[in-house]
Amino acid sequence: MDGVRGPGARAGASEGLGLRFRITRVYMITGLAFLGPAWWCLIRAAPAIARGAWADPLLLAAVHLFVVGYALTTVHGALLQITPVAFQGHLYSVRLGYVQYVLMVLGAAAFPVGFLSGRWAVAATGGILVFAAYGLLLWNLGRTALTLKKRGEALRSAPVFVFLFAALLFGIGMALGVPLLGRASLLLHMVAGVTGWFTTLILVLSPRLIRVFVSSRHPGFERRGPELVLMAGALLIAAGVSLVPAPGQGVSKGLWGPGSFLVGVGSVLYLIAYGSFLFHLFQHLRYRRRRDLEWVIPWIAAGLAAGWPLTAAWGAAVWKAAGTGRTAGPMLLGMMLLVVFGFLGWVIAAYMAKILPFLRWMSKYGHGLTPVTRRAPGQRPVGVRDMMPKVSTILALLGFAGGAVLLAAGAWSGREEFARIGAGVGVLAWLVYAGAMWVMYRR
């Protein structure tokens, strides 16, 4: 395991902590680099969005640049930092994390190359590389779990990784021309990735992170939480989607068939658990020890709260698709763009605006810094809360949300100009956000 024991252990621990800070920063900055091309591809894919053309190469490239290059890379890097912090332990290996990083970057880069060149084998290779990175992440976090003080709490959250496994497996199968569940494969790929993995993971970790951010007195759900209800709901949704009928088989069962019934029940359970997570999150904010609330935390909470009605609408779209067998309609496409580029884009960027300034500050000043009160005024460093520019960051978050709304409107109305303007707004928001990060690193 990375780290030093025995004489000089304090220095070794500080060095290991610095390495862990650095690797998370590398992941997140790389993810941010993928975000701009994702929005740019959406500008070119505006005609396909208006037509509801799911299989358009530019649209596929944009979605996978966002989901794999930006979201998954950022989340993987965050897990290397968050798991030891939220559940109180030590990361097993930083070196293994860098091997995983290389595989993630190569895999994410392979997707647009494969889609835009029409070589699906290249896209499948990207999926396999990402799958390998996922395996290394599981090994690293599994070994890390042996050091956690809150191991039971962490293990209750572990089943969420099953959904990422399913999303990658069905994606690779489709890229190889072997859809494992026929016409249901695409919908299951999206549900497992968007709902089962990203949304569920964010919900499981968010109350624990907010508890740490604000030093909350609220006990939360350390002994018993709604994780099982949340994951049971996601599992029922996935099971219902897997029953999507082939053309001419069972379509007459409509919205009350077994598939749509499971999706409906699963969605209700999921939304109930989502509401429970929001309750605990806001209780942490209410019973915080630090009365002065950092400006970015309400924006994180706002994104999570807005995710509840979006998740409900997404569930309704999936329910209709499971009942009718229409797994690639404009309504589903618009909802997918809204949830992915709006909800996930907002929440992940807001968390980055909280985590990256702290990591940068710690790497620049470290634990051994002379207390601020004993330093001359001209020598006092910028505070962690002042590292990230507030106005430009907020404008970027609003831009991501506004761009996603216009993308969805373009898909629903068939208006190409809506989709193109929305993608342009997203590009501008990315430029503003990247500029804010550059200013933060200069401070």
TISELO-658665 format. One record per atom (N, C-alpha, C): x, y, z; residue in three letters. Coordinates in pm, whole numbers, plus 50000, padded with zeros to 5 digits. Layout:
REM TISELO-658665
XYZALA
...
REM end
This chain:
REM TISELO-658665
500854988050000MET
500005000050000MET
500885012450000MET
500485023049929ASP
501255035449926ASP
501285041550064ASP
502435046950100GLY
502555053250231GLY
503785048150301GLY
504105054050416VAL
505295050850492VAL
504905048350634VAL
505535038750699ARG
505295035850839ARG
506615036550914ARG
506565036851044GLY
507765037051126GLY
508305051051137GLY
509645052851156PRO
510245066051168PRO
509925074451046PRO
509605086751070GLY
509255095750961GLY
507885093350904GLY
507035086650983ALA
505695083250931ALA
504885095550900ALA
505075106150980ARG
504295118350955ARG
504635124150819ARG
505915124650786ALA
506315129850656ALA
505775121050545ALA
505855107650567GLY
505345098450465GLY
503875099950446GLY
503125101650557ALA
501685103250546ALA
501325115950472ALA
502065126850500SER
501805139550432SER
502075138150283SER
503215130850251GLU
503535128950110GLU
502465120650041GLU
501975109950109GLY
500925101750050GLY
499655109550030GLY
499335118450127LEU
498145126650113LEU
498275136149995LEU
499475141749977GLY
499695150549864GLY
499535143349731GLY
500025130749723LEU
499865122949601LEU
498395120249572LEU
497615117449677ARG
496195114949657ARG
495475127549613ARG
495865139149668PHE
495285151749621PHE
495605153849473PHE
496845150649436ARG
497275153349299ARG
496555144549199ARG
496375131849229ILE
495755122949131ILE
494295126649108ILE
493605130949212THR
492215135149194THR
492145147649107THR
493065156849127ARG
493125168849043ARG
493375165248898ARG
494265155748874VAL
494565151548737VAL
493325145848670VAL
492605137248740TYR
491365131648686TYR
490365142748652TYR
490165151948744MET
489125161948726MET
489465171848615MET
490715176048608ILE
491105185348501ILE
491005178448366ILE
491365165648360THR
491215158248234THR
489745157148195THR
488895154248293GLY
487475153748265GLY
486955166948211GLY
487415177848268LEU
486995191148221LEU
487465193448077LEU
488625188148040ALA
489115189547904ALA
488215182147804ALA
487585171147845PHE
486665163847758PHE
485315170947744PHE
484965179347842LEU
483635185447843LEU
483425194947726LEU
484435202947694GLY
484295212447584GLY
484015205747450GLY
484825195847409PRO
484525188847283PRO
483155182247282PRO
482665177747398ALA
481335171747402ALA
480265181847361ALA
480315193847419TRP
479355204247381TRP
479555208747237TRP
480815209147191TRP
481075213447054TRP
480475203546954TRP
480605190646983CYS
480005180546894CYS
478495181946888CYS
477885186546997LEU
476435188546998LEU
476015199546900LEU
476855209546880ILE
476535219946780ILE
476405213546643ILE
477375205046609ARG
477345198246479ARG
476225187946472ARG
475825182746589ALA
474785172246591ALA
473385177946602ALA
473225191246596ALA
471905197446612ALA
470865192046513ALA
471195190146384PRO
470185184246293PRO
469745170346336PRO
470685162346385ALA
470325148746430ALA
469435149246554ALA
469695158646643ILE
468855160046763ILE
467435163746723ILE
467305172946628ALA
465975177246583ALA
465225165846516ALA
465945156746449ARG
465295145346383ARG
465075133646477ARG
465675134246596GLY
465585122946687GLY
466435111246643GLY
467545114046572ALA
468415103646516ALA
469425099246621ALA
469055088946698TRP
469905084146806TRP
471275079546757TRP
471325073146642ALA
472555066646597ALA
473465075946519ALA
473185088846514ASP
474055098246444ASP
475435098046506ASP
476505096846428PRO
477855095946485PRO
478245107946571PRO
477865120046529LEU
478215131846608LEU
477495131846743LEU
476215127746743LEU
475475127246869LEU
476055116646961LEU
476385104846907LEU
476995094346988LEU
478345098947043LEU
479135105746960ALA
480435110747006ALA
480255120847118ALA
479285130047103ALA
479055140147205ALA
478645133947338ALA
477685124747332VAL
477195118547455VAL
478295110847526VAL
479105103347452HIS
480135095247516HIS
481335103747560HIS
481615114447490LEU
482635123747541LEU
482225129547674LEU
480915132247688PHE
480425137647814PHE
480375126847921PHE
479695115747891VAL
479425105647993VAL
480705098548037VAL
481535094647940VAL
482765087247974VAL
483925096947998VAL
484155105947901GLY
485315114747914GLY
485215124448030GLY
484065130748046TYR
483895140748153TYR
483365134548282TYR
482155129148277ALA
481485124848400ALA
482175112948464ALA
482425102448388LEU
482985090348448LEU
484425092448493LEU
485215099548414THR
486595102348454THR
486615110648582THR
485785120848589THR
485735129248708THR
485265121348830THR
484235113248813VAL
483705105448925VAL
484715095148973VAL
485405088448881HIS
486425078748921HIS
487515085549004HIS
487975097148958GLY
488985104249035GLY
488465108849171GLY
487205113149174ALA
486625117549300ALA
486505106049399ALA
486185093949350LEU
486045082549439LEU
487365079149509LEU
488475081349441LEU
489775078749503LEU
490025088249619LEU
489385099849616GLN
489525109649723GLN
488415108449827GLN
487195106449779ILE
486025107049866ILE
485905094749955ILE
486175082949899THR
485985070649977THR
486775070650107THR
488075073750107PRO
488785074150235PRO
488295085250328PRO
487835096450271VAL
487395107750353VAL
486025105150415VAL
485065101350332ALA
483685099750379ALA
483545087850473ALA
484335077350449PHE
484195065250530PHE
485405062750620PHE
486325072450625GLN
487425072650721GLN
488375060750706GLN
489285062050609GLY
490285051750588GLY
491445057150507GLY
492185048250441HIS
493345051950363HIS
493255045550225HIS
493565053350122LEU
493555048149986LEU
494625037549971LEU
494275026449907TYR
495195015249894TYR
496405018749807TYR
496175023649685SER
497295026149595SER
497025037749501SER
497885047749508VAL
497835058849414VAL
498355054449277VAL
499395046049279ARG
499975041349152ARG
498955033849069ARG
498175025549133LEU
497135018249062LEU
496105027949004LEU
495845038749076GLY
494935048949027GLY
495425055448899GLY
496745057048884TYR
497275062848761TYR
497185053148644TYR
497365040248670VAL
497165030348563VAL
495705030748516VAL
494805031448611GLN
493375032648580GLN
493115045348500GLN
493785056148535TYR
493615068948465TYR
494005067848318TYR
495145061448290VAL
495585059748151VAL
494555051948071VAL
494035041148130LEU
493035033148060LEU
491755041248035LEU
491355049448132MET
490155057648116MET
490315067748003MET
491455074347999VAL
491675084647896VAL
491725078347757VAL
492445067147745LEU
492505060547615LEU
491125055647572LEU
490385050047667GLY
489045045247634GLY
488115056547593GLY
488145067547668ALA
487275078847636ALA
487615084847501ALA
488925085447467ALA
489325090947338ALA
488935081847222ALA
488845068747250ALA
488525059347142ALA
487075060647097ALA
486165064747184PHE
484755065447147PHE
484495075047030PHE
484895087747038PRO
484615096546924PRO
485335092246798PRO
486545086746811VAL
487265081946693VAL
486475070846626VAL
485995061446705GLY
485235050346649GLY
483925054646587GLY
483175063246655PHE
481865067446603PHE
482015075946478PHE
482935085546481LEU
483055094946369LEU
483675088446246LEU
484465077946265SER
485055071046151SER
484205059346103SER
483145056346177GLY
482295045146141GLY
482885031646176GLY
483905031546260ARG
484545019046299ARG
484085015546441ARG
483055007546448TRP
482475004246577TRP
483404995546660TRP
484294988346595ALA
485254980346671ALA
486164989246755ALA
486475001246704VAL
487295010546781VAL
486525015346903VAL
485215018346885ALA
484385022246999ALA
484285010847100ALA
484174998547052ALA
484134987047142ALA
485444985747218ALA
486554988347151THR
487854988047219THR
487914998447330THR
487345010347303GLY
487275020547407GLY
486465015647526GLY
485345008847497GLY
484545003347606GLY
485304993047687GLY
486084984747619ILE
486854974447690ILE
487924980947779ILE
488564991547729LEU
489564998647811LEU
488915004847934LEU
487745010847916VAL
487035016548030VAL
486615005548127VAL
486224994048073PHE
485854982648157PHE
487064978048240PHE
488234978048179ALA
489444974348253ALA
489744984548363ALA
489554997348331ALA
489755007648434ALA
488765005948548ALA
487545002048514TYR
486534999348616TYR
486964987848707TYR
487544977448649GLY
488024966248729GLY
489124970448824GLY
490054978748778LEU
491114983648866LEU
490554992448977LEU
489535000448944LEU
488905008749047LEU
488284999949156LEU
487594989349114LEU
486994980349211LEU
488064974149301LEU
489164969849243TRP
490234963849322TRP
490814974049420TRP
491084986149371ASN
491664996549457ASN
490735000149572ASN
489455001949541LEU
488505005549646LEU
488204993749738LEU
488244981649682GLY
488034969849765GLY
489124968349869GLY
490364970549830ARG
491474970049926ARG
491414981850022ARG
490944993149971THR
490785004850059THR
489745002050166THR
488694994350131ALA
487614991450226ALA
488124984450351ALA
489234977150339LEU
489784970150455LEU
490294979850561LEU
490554992250523THR
491085002150618THR
489995011450672THR
488765010450621LEU
487735020050655LEU
487175017550795LEU
486975028350870LYS
486325027251000LYS
484825024950983LYS
484235031050880LYS
482815029550853LYS
482615019650739LYS
483175007750756ARG
483154997950649ARG
481734993250617ARG
480924991050720GLY
479554986650696GLY
478764996750617GLY
478945009550649GLU
478255020150576GLU
478715020550431GLU
480015018450409ALA
480545018350272ALA
480025006350193ALA
479944994750257LEU
479494982750188LEU
478024983750146LEU
477224991350223ARG
475824993250183ARG
475715001150052ARG
476755008750024SER
476755016649901SER
477385009149784SER
478074998149812ALA
478844991049709ALA
477994985349595ALA
476744980749619PRO
475974974949506PRO
475764984349388PRO
475974997349406VAL
475795006649295VAL
476755003549181VAL
477894997149210PHE
478864994049106PHE
478334983449008PHE
477314975849049VAL
476714966048958VAL
476114973048836VAL
475574984948856PHE
474934992048746PHE
475954997048644PHE
477115001248691LEU
478155005248596LEU
478624993248516LEU
478744981748584PHE
479104969348514PHE
478094966448402PHE
476814967648433ALA
475774964848332ALA
475824974848218ALA
475994987648251ALA
476044998048146ALA
477204995448051ALA
478384992248105LEU
479544989648020LEU
479344976847938LEU
478794966548000LEU
478614953847931LEU
477664955347813LEU
476534961847833PHE
475564963347724PHE
476084973047618PHE
476844983147659GLY
477424992147560GLY
478434985247471GLY
479314977047530ILE
480294969747451ILE
479594960047356ILE
478554953447407GLY
477814944047322GLY
477214950847200GLY
476604962547219MET
476034969647105MET
477104974247007MET
478254978847060ALA
479344983346973ALA
479894971846889ALA
479874959746944LEU
480344948046870LEU
479284942246778LEU
478094948246777GLY
477004943146693GLY
476294931246752GLY
476444929246883VAL
475804917946950VAL
474994923347069VAL
473864930147044PRO
473064935247156PRO
472534923847241PRO
472884923847368LEU
472604912347454LEU
471114910447481LEU
470334921247474LEU
468894920147498LEU
468094925947382LEU
468624924947263GLY
467904929847147GLY
467614944747155GLY
466394948647124ARG
466024962847121ARG
466024969047260ARG
465994960847365ALA
466034966147502ALA
467434970347544ALA
468454966547467SER
469834968947510SER
470134983847522SER
469704991847426LEU
469995006247429LEU
469355012747551LEU
468095009847575LEU
467405015947688LEU
468005011347820LEU
468354998547829LEU
468964993547952LEU
470344999547972LEU
471075001447865HIS
472385008047872HIS
472255022047931HIS
471255029447886MET
471055043047937MET
470555043048081MET
469585034548111VAL
469025034248247VAL
470065029948348VAL
470825019448315ALA
471855014748407ALA
472925025348429ALA
473275032748323GLY
474305042848337GLY
473825055648404GLY
472705061148355VAL
472245074148405VAL
471605072948542VAL
470635063748556THR
469915062448683THR
470665053448781THR
470975041148735GLY
471565031548826GLY
472925035348878GLY
473775041148790TRP
475135044248833TRP
475285058748876TRP
475165068248783PHE
475505082148815PHE
474575088148920PHE
473265087848894THR
472345094148989THR
472385087349125THR
472395073949127THR
472415066849254THR
473695069649331THR
474835069449263LEU
476105072149332LEU
476135086249390LEU
475665095949313ILE
475625109749362ILE
474735110749485ILE
473595104149483LEU
472675104749597LEU
473255097749719LEU
473925086549699VAL
474485079249812VAL
475595087349880VAL
476415094149800LEU
477565101149856LEU
477255115349903LEU
476265121849842SER
476055136149868SER
475785139550015SER
474845132850084PRO
474645136550225PRO
475895134650309PRO
476685124550279ARG
477915122250355ARG
478935133150327ARG
479005137450201LEU
479935148150167LEU
479505161350231LEU
478215164350223ILE
477735176750284ILE
477975176550435ILE
477815164950497ARG
478095163650640ARG
479525167650670ARG
480465163450584VAL
481875167050604VAL
482105181750572VAL
481505186650464PHE
481735200450422PHE
481295210550527PHE
480175207850595VAL
479625217750689VAL
479785213550834VAL
480455202050859SER
480645196950996SER
479295195951068SER
478435187251014SER
477055186251061SER
476945178251190SER
475985182151274ARG
475645174751395ARG
474535164551369ARG
473915165251252HIS
472825155951220HIS
473385141851202HIS
472825131651269PRO
473405118051260PRO
473255111751123PRO
472305116251045GLY
472135110650911GLY
471665096350915GLY
472235087950830PHE
471805073950825PHE
473025064850831PHE
473825066750936GLU
475045058850949GLU
474715044050974GLU
473675041151050ARG
473345027251079ARG
472365021350978ARG
471395029150940ARG
470385024150846ARG
469965035650755ARG
470095033450628GLY
469735043950535GLY
468885038850421GLY
468475047850332PRO
467585043850222PRO
468325038250101PRO
469615034750117GLU
470365029650002GLU
469705017449940GLU
469255008150024LEU
468674995849971LEU
467394998549893LEU
466585007949942VAL
465355011449870VAL
465715017949737VAL
466705026649738LEU
467135033449617LEU
467605023449512LEU
468455014249555MET
469005004549461MET
467964994249419MET
467034990849509ALA
465954981749471ALA
465084988249363ALA
464825001349377GLY
464065008449275GLY
464765008349142GLY
466085011249143ALA
466855011149018ALA
466884997248957ALA
466964986949040LEU
466994973248989LEU
465664969448925LEU
464554973648986LEU
463234970748927LEU
463064978048794LEU
463554990448787ILE
463474997748660ILE
464254990348552ILE
465474985948587ALA
466294978648490ALA
465614965548449ALA
465014958548546ALA
464324946048514ALA
463144948448421ALA
462394959248445GLY
461274962348357GLY
461724965848217GLY
462834973348208VAL
463354977048076VAL
463804964647999VAL
464344954748070SER
464814942648002SER
463674934847937SER
462424937847975LEU
461264930947917LEU
460654938447799LEU
461354948947751VAL
460834956147634VAL
460664946147520VAL
459484945447459PRO
459234935047359PRO
459884937947225PRO
460164927447154ALA
460614928847016ALA
459434933246930ALA
459684938646811PRO
458584943046724PRO
457564932046700PRO
456304934946729GLY
455234925546706GLY
455034915246815GLY
455824916246923GLN
455714906447031GLN
455364913447160GLN
454144912047203GLY
453734917247332GLY
453484932047338GLY
453524938947226VAL
453314953347230VAL
451904956747274VAL
450964947747250SER
449574950447285SER
449364951747435SER
450294946747514LYS
450154948047658LYS
450294962647702LYS
450934970447618GLY
450974984847639GLY
451574989147772GLY
451045000247824LEU
451605006347943LEU
451314998548070LEU
450504988048062TRP
450194980248182TRP
450784966148173TRP
451714964148083GLY
452384951348074GLY
453374949448188GLY
453984937648199PRO
454904934948311PRO
456114943948313PRO
456654947248194GLY
457824955948190GLY
457524969848244GLY
456454976048193SER
456114989548237SER
455674989548383SER
455044978648429PHE
454644977748570PHE
455884978048661PHE
456904970248627LEU
458134970148707LEU
458814983848704LEU
458824990048587VAL
459425003348577VAL
458675013248665VAL
457335012548664GLY
456535021648746GLY
456785019748894GLY
456745007148941VAL
456995004449083VAL
458405008649121VAL
459375005149036GLY
460755008949066GLY
460945024049072GLY
460275031248983SER
460395045848983SER
459825051949110SER
458695046649157VAL
458095051649281VAL
459045049249398VAL
459585037249408LEU
460535034349516LEU
461755043349506LEU
462235045249386TYR
463435053549367TYR
463185067949409TYR
462035073249371LEU
461735087149406LEU
461515088749557LEU
460935078749623ILE
460775079349768ILE
462155079749835ILE
463045070849792ALA
464395070749849ALA
465145083549817ALA
464965088849696TYR
465585101449657TYR
465135112549753TYR
463835112949781GLY
463325122849876GLY
463935121250013GLY
464155108850056SER
464785106450187SER
466215111750189SER
466945109550080PHE
468305114850073PHE
468305130050078PHE
467355136350007LEU
467275150950012LEU
466965155850152LEU
466085148750223PHE
465755152450360PHE
467015152350448PHE
467775141650441HIS
468985140750522HIS
469995151450482HIS
470095154150352LEU
471035164150306LEU
470705177850364LEU
469455181650359PHE
469075194750410PHE
469105195150564PHE
468935183650629GLN
469125183250773GLN
470575185750810GLN
471485180850730HIS
472905183750753HIS
473165198750742HIS
472545205050644LEU
472715219650630LEU
472085227050748LEU
470985221950796ARG
470295228550908ARG
471085227451038ARG
471645215951065TYR
472345213551192TYR
473855214251175TYR
474315223251092ARG
475755224651071ARG
476405232151187ARG
477655228951210ARG
478425235951313ARG
479015248951259ARG
479345249051132ARG
479905261151071ARG
478745269751023ARG
478465280351094ARG
477275288251063ARG
477405295550929ARG
478625299750895ASP
478815306550767ASP
478955296050658ASP
477975295650570LEU
477895285250467LEU
478665289650343LEU
479555281050296GLU
480315284150176GLU
479385285550056GLU
479625295049968TRP
478685298949864TRP
478345287449768TRP
479285278249742VAL
479045267949642VAL
478115256949693VAL
478005255149824ILE
477205244049877ILE
475715245649847ILE
475115257549860PRO
473705258849818PRO
473485255649671PRO
474475258049586TRP
474325254849444TRP
474405239849421TRP
475205232949501ILE
475195218349496ILE
473825213049537ILE
473325218249649ALA
472015213949700ALA
470905217149600ALA
470985228749535ALA
469955232449437ALA
469945222749320ALA
471125218749273GLY
471185209049164GLY
470605195649203GLY
470885191149326LEU
470345178449373LEU
468825179149388LEU
468325190449439ALA
466875191949454ALA
466185192349318ALA
466775199249221ALA
466185199849087ALA
466205186149020ALA
467115177649064GLY
467195164349006GLY
466005155649037GLY
465265158549145TRP
464115150049179TRP
463025150649073TRP
462515162449035PRO
461495162548928PRO
462045157748794PRO
463335160348767LEU
463915155348642LEU
463965140148641LEU
464315134348755THR
464325119748765THR
462925114048749THR
461935121048804ALA
460555116548788ALA
460135116948640ALA
460485127748570ALA
460135128848428ALA
460895118548345ALA
462155116248378TRP
462945106148309TRP
462325092248331TRP
461905089548455GLY
461245076848484GLY
459965075048404GLY
459205085948389ALA
457975085248310ALA
458275082148163ALA
459345088348111ALA
459715085647972ALA
460155071147954ALA
460915065948050VAL
461355051948043VAL
460155042648056VAL
459205046048145TRP
457995038048162TRP
457195037048032TRP
457075048247964LYS
456345048247838LYS
457085040147733LYS
458435041547729ALA
459215033847632ALA
459115018947658ALA
459145015047787ALA
459035000847820ALA
457674995247785ALA
456635003547793GLY
455294998747764GLY
454974998047617GLY
455535007147539THR
455205007847397THR
456245001147308THR
457424998647363GLY
458494992947282GLY
459215003247198GLY
458865016047210ARG
459535026647134ARG
460705031947218ARG
461855026147195THR
463015029347279THR
463885040447222THR
463485046747114ALA
464315057147054ALA
463465068446997ALA
462585074047078GLY
461735084847032GLY
462265098447075GLY
461695109347019PRO
462135122847053PRO
461965126047202PRO
460875121347265MET
460655124247406MET
461765118447492MET
462115105947466LEU
463165099447544LEU
464525106047518LEU
464785109547392LEU
466045116347359LEU
466155129647431LEU
465075137547428GLY
465115150547496GLY
465325149247645GLY
464655139347707MET
464825137347851MET
466245132847883MET
466805124147800MET
468175119747822MET
469145131447816MET
468995140047716LEU
469875151647704LEU
469715160947823LEU
468475162647870LEU
468235171647984LEU
468845166148112LEU
468665153148136VAL
469195147248259VAL
470715146748256VAL
471275142448142VAL
472725140748134VAL
473435154148133VAL
473115162748035PHE
473865175248020PHE
473405185948118PHE
472165184948168GLY
471675194648264GLY
471935190648407GLY
471275179848453PHE
471395175748592PHE
472805171048627PHE
473315161148552LEU
474665156248582LEU
475725166948558LEU
475545174648449GLY
476505185248421GLY
476585195448533GLY
475425199448586TRP
475365209148696TRP
476005203548822TRP
475545191848865VAL
475975186448995VAL
477475183348995VAL
477965177148889ILE
479395173748885ILE
480245186248882ILE
479845196148802ALA
480605208748797ALA
480565215948931ALA
479425215649001ALA
479325222149130ALA
480225215349233ALA
480255202149231TYR
481155194949322TYR
482615197849289TYR
482945198649161MET
484315202149123MET
484705215949175MET
483745225349173ALA
484015238849223ALA
484245239049373ALA
483815228649442LYS
484085227349585LYS
485375219649611LYS
485565208549538ILE
486675199349568ILE
488005204349513ILE
488035208849387LEU
489305212649325LEU
490005224349397LEU
489285235149436PRO
489985245749510PRO
490635240649639PRO
489955231649709PHE
490545226149832PHE
491805218149800PHE
491755209649697LEU
492925201749662LEU
494075210649617LEU
493755220949541ARG
494795230249495ARG
495405237749614ARG
494565242149706TRP
495045249549823TRP
495955240649908TRP
495535228149929MET
496335219050012MET
497655215649945MET
497655214149814SER
498905210849746SER
499865222749744SER
499295234949747LYS
500135246849740LYS
500655250949876LYS
499805249749980TYR
500195254750112TYR
500435243450212TYR
499685232350201GLY
499945220650284GLY
499545222450428GLY
499725211450504HIS
499335211250645HIS
500305218950733HIS
501565220350687GLY
502575226450773GLY
502625241450764GLY
501655247950705LEU
501655262450689LEU
501505269450823LEU
502295279950843THR
502165287850965THR
500765293550974THR
500115292751091PRO
498745298051103PRO
498615312151049PRO
497495314650985VAL
497275327650919VAL
497375339051018VAL
496895337151141THR
496895347851239THR
498295351851280THR
499305343351252ARG
500675346451291ARG
501525350451172ARG
500895353151060ARG
501635357250940ARG
501365371950911ARG
502325378450848ALA
502155392350810ALA
501025393450708ALA
500275404650707PRO
499135405850615PRO
499495403150470PRO
500655407850425GLY
501035405750286GLY
501415391550253GLY
501655383550357GLN
502065369750336GLN
500925359750352GLN
499755364450390ARG
498645355350413ARG
498105349850282ARG
497935336750274PRO
497445330850148PRO
495955333450127PRO
495535331650004VAL
494105332549973VAL
493395321050044VAL
492265324050107GLY
491505313550175GLY
490915303650077GLY
490645291550124VAL
490075281250038VAL
488755285949979VAL
487955292850057ARG
486635297150010ARG
486705307849903ARG
487855314549894ASP
488005325249796ASP
488785320949672ASP
489155308149666MET
489965303549553MET
489165303549423MET
487935298949427MET
487125297449306MET
486285309949282MET
486395316449165PRO
485575328249137PRO
484095325049142PRO
483345332649219LYS
481935329349243LYS
481045332349123LYS
481115344649072VAL
480165348948968VAL
480315340648841VAL
481545338948795SER
481745331548670SER
481355316848686SER
481595311148803THR
481195297148826THR
479685295648823THR
478975304748887ILE
477515304148888ILE
476965306048746ILE
477545315348670LEU
477115317248531LEU
477315304548450LEU
478425297548474ALA
478685285148401ALA
477655274448437ALA
477335273048566LEU
476335263148607LEU
474985266148542LEU
474585278848543LEU
473325282548479LEU
473385280248329LEU
474565282348270GLY
474725279848126GLY
474565265248091GLY
475135256348174PHE
474975242048150PHE
473495238148155PHE
472805243248256ALA
471385240048270ALA
470575245748155ALA
470795258448122GLY
470065264748012GLY
470335258147878GLY
471585254447854GLY
471915247547730GLY
471215234147719GLY
471145226847831ALA
470475213847830ALA
468975215347804ALA
468355225747861VAL
466925228147837VAL
466665230647689VAL
467535238547625LEU
467355241347483LEU
467605228947398LEU
468565220647439LEU
468775208047367LEU
467515199447371LEU
466935198147489ALA
465705190347503ALA
464575196347421ALA
464475209747424ALA
463425216347345ALA
463605213647196ALA
464855213347151GLY
465115210347010GLY
464685196246972GLY
464935186647063ALA
464515172847035ALA
463005171547035ALA
462345178147130TRP
460885176747142TRP
460125183847031TRP
460655195446989SER
459935203346889SER
460395200646747SER
461535193846732GLY
462085191746599GLY
462715204246541GLY
463035213946628ARG
463625226746583ARG
465135226046598ARG
465825225646486GLU
467285224546485GLU
467945236546553GLU
467335248446535GLU
467965260546589GLU
467995260346742GLU
466975254546805PHE
466985253446951PHE
468165245146999PHE
468365233746934ALA
469465224846973ALA
470815231546949ALA
470945238646838ARG
472225244946808ARG
472525256346906ARG
471515264246938ILE
471735275147035ILE
472055269247172ILE
471345258547211GLY
471625252347340GLY
473035247047349GLY
473515240547242ALA
474875235647242ALA
475875247047246ALA
475565258047174GLY
476445269747179GLY
476525275647318GLY
475385276247387VAL
475375281047526VAL
476245271947613VAL
476165258847590GLY
476985249547665GLY
478475251747642GLY
478855254447517VAL
480275257247488VAL
480725269847561VAL
479915280347556LEU
480265292647626LEU
480375290347777LEU
479435282447832ALA
479485279347975ALA
480765271748010ALA
481165262647923TRP
482415255347947TRP
483615264747945TRP
483645274147851LEU
484745283747845LEU
484805292247971LEU
483635296648019VAL
483595304548142VAL
484055296348261VAL
483605283948267TYR
483975275148379TYR
485475272048376TYR
485995268948257ALA
487425266348245ALA
488235278848282ALA
487725290748245GLY
488395303048284GLY
488405304848434GLY
487295301448499ALA
487235302348645ALA
488255292848709ALA
488385280948653MET
489385271548705MET
490795276848685MET
491055283248572TRP
492375289048547TRP
492685299948648TRP
491705308448677VAL
491895318948778VAL
492165312648915VAL
491425302148947MET
491625295349075MET
493035289949087MET
493565284148979TYR
494915278548985TYR
495975289448991TYR
495655301348945ARG
496615312548952ARG
496665318849088ARG
495655316649171ARG
495625323149303ARG
496515315749403ARG
REM end
